[in-house]
C-alpha cells in the first residue's frame, strides 16, 4: 500500500457557526426556551491554499480570524460548512485512522495529558491508543525526552509542572507516534523567552529529522521568523496573503529604516542631542546613543544612503525592514476587502 505524502490541500473551505442570541433579563430567558434566536457567524470564509510535504508554514491572523477553526477542520475535529480539504490524501471529516495516526494537533492553551498523573503514564496511554510497538515507542520516547530535556519532569504529576515544563511534556506526548503533520496552535503562549527558544529549536530539529509538515499559529513573531519561510495571513476568515516573509515586506512595507551611527559630531549642524540633523533625508524615528533611525521610502534608500555617506563621517550604517509586526498590521489595514494577495 502506498502511503500518501504529507500534503495539505484546501479549496474554498468554509465554516459557519449558529450562535444563540438573546437579550438580558428573565422575560428574554423564558422566551428563548420556546423560541431561540440565532445568528450566523462566518468563522472561515472560503480559504484556499496548498502546503507541500516538509514545509513549515506560519498561519497568522488576529484573534477571531479563523486560524484555530481552520486547524480543527484540517485535523477532523470540526466538519466544514462548505468547500473541500484533504490531508495526507484523506478528507479530515471522515477521521480515517490512516490520517489520524500520522498527524498531531498541539494547542498551547489546552491540556492533553492526565492532570494528576506523571507524564510517563500518559505516554503509555498514548502508546496503547496509537498501537505503537514497544521498541519503537521506547526509542521515540527517549529521543523526545532527550531533545526536550525533560528527563526530570516526566515522573512528576503534570499539575506540579510550570507552564513551560507542561508545554514541553505536552509536545512530547503528542509526537510519540511520530506524526508527519504537526498543527501547532500557539505552542509558546505564556512562555518566557528562554523556553520559547527551546521550543522553536525543537520544532526546527523535528522538521529536519523527520521531514514533517508543520503549520504554526503564533502571536509571537519571533516564532514565525525563526521557523517559517512562508506565511499565510487570514483576517475575518479570508486569506489576505500567501507567500514568503521577504515578499511580505516588499509588498506591504513602503519604507525601510536606515540607522546611522556617527564617527564624529559636527557641532555646527548638530541638534539638541549632539548628532547631525538628518530630517532632510527622511523621517527621524529616534535618536539613541548617537545613532539616528530614519524612515525612508523604499525606492529612495539607495540614493539617500549614498548622500548621507558622502556628506557625513559615518561610523556605521544599516538598512532594515520594518518590524514584521508592523508589516502584518499593514496587511490587515490594506486587505480588509478579503481578497487574497499572492506572494509572487
Secondary structure, 3 states (H helix, E strand, C coil): CCCCCCCEEEEEEEEEEEEEECCCCHHHHHHHHHCCEEEEEEEEEEEEEEECCCCEEEEECCCCCCHHHHHHHHCCCCCCCEEEEEECCECHHHCCHHHHCCEEEEECCCCCCCCCCEHHHHHHHHHHHHCCCHHHHHHHHHHHHHHHCCCCCCCCEHHHCCHHHHHHHHHHHHCCCCCCEEEEECCCCCCCHHHHHHHHHHHHHHHHHHCCEEEEECCCHHHHHHHCCEEEEEECCEEEEEEEHHHHHHHHCCEEEEEEEECCCCCCCECCCCCECCCCCCEEEEEECCEEEEEEEHHHHHHHHHHHHHHCCEEEEEEEECCHHHHHHHHHHHCCCCCCEECC
